Amino acid sequence: MLIDFDHSKPLYIFGDAPPAIELKNWVHNESKVEINVLSHEQFENVPPGNQCMIGFQNTDYRKRFLEKINIDDYSWPTFIHPAAHVEDLTTIGKGCVILNFVHIGFNANVGDFC
């Protein structure tokens, strides 16, 4: 499931390892938008106003990446894998990628970019 996703705009996924390619394939199953997978060094080539997702799993690396950019210049949709289970009254922040077989309990709060 894609949340806060614009099906009329291209998507930029950052990461050059298998998780980014896997995320691209999952998103492609739900939307036929143009999807560009780029390394984190190529972020400067993405004009403001586009939608982006982070396709690397290392949390420290993700944090350093987000500290280098102005996140407010871009939109950050959230992806929830169809095999994930999210219970009622749960809030999920922007830019999250919830992987398959993840269970998020009742009334949980998942922050941005988790």
N, C-alpha and C positions, 0 to 999 in steps of 0.2 A: 504494500500500500504506500502510495506517495502522498505526503502531506505538504501543503503550501507549495505545490509544484505547478509550474506554468507549462502546459503541453504545447504552447506555441513558441517557446524559446529554446535554444540549444542548452545543453547541460555540460558543464565542465567538471570532470572527476579528477581529483589530484591524487597521485600515487602511481608508481610504476611497477608494482608487485601484483601477485595473483589476487589479493583482496580487491584491488581497484577494478580489475578485469571482471571479477565475479560480480561486483556491484553494478558494473556496466551491463552485464547480461541480465541481472535481475530487473534493473530499471527498464531495459529494452523490452522485457516481457510485458510491461505495463504501459509503455509509451513509445511511440515511434519517432520521438524527437531526435535531432542530431545529438550524439553523445561523443564528447571529446575526452580522451584519457590523456592527461598530461603529467609530467613530473612536477614536483613542487617548485622547481626552479623556473618553470614556464608560467607561473602564476601572473607574472608581470605582463604577459601577452594577452590576458583576458580583460577586456574593457569593463569598467564598472557598469552595474545594472544587469549583469548576467547572473544566472543561477549556477551554483557550485555545490559540490559535495566532496567530502574528504574520504579517500579510499585507502588510507593506511591505518593500521590498527594500533600502533605504538602510541600510547597516550602522551608520553613526554614529547615525542616528535610532533604529534598533533598540536600540543600546547605551544611549542616553539613556533610552528608554522602560523598559528592564529595570532600570536603576538607580533609577527612581522607585517601583518596586513591590516587594512581597515575593513573589518568584517561588515560594517554598515553600508559599504558601497555595493554589496552583492546580496542576492537572496540565497538562502540556505535551506532547501527543502529537506524533509526528513523521509527516510525510507524504512518501512517495517516489512520484513520478510513475511511471506504468507504462512510460513511454518512457525513463526513466533506467536506467542500467546500473550496478549496485553489485556489485563483485567479492567473492569469498569472503574471509572473515576480516576484514571491514571492521566497524568499530564506528561507530555514528552516535548522537550525543547527543540529549537531549530537546529538543523544540521546534524541530526542524529542518524545513525545507521544501526538498526536493530536487526541482528542476524538471526538465521534460522535456529529454531529450537530454544530460543531465549524465552524465559517466562518472567513477565513483569507483574508483580502482585497488585492486588486491589489498593486503590488510593495512593499509588506510588507517584513520585515526582522524579523524572529523569531530566537532568539539566541540559543546557545547550551543548551541542557538539560531543555528546557521549556516544 
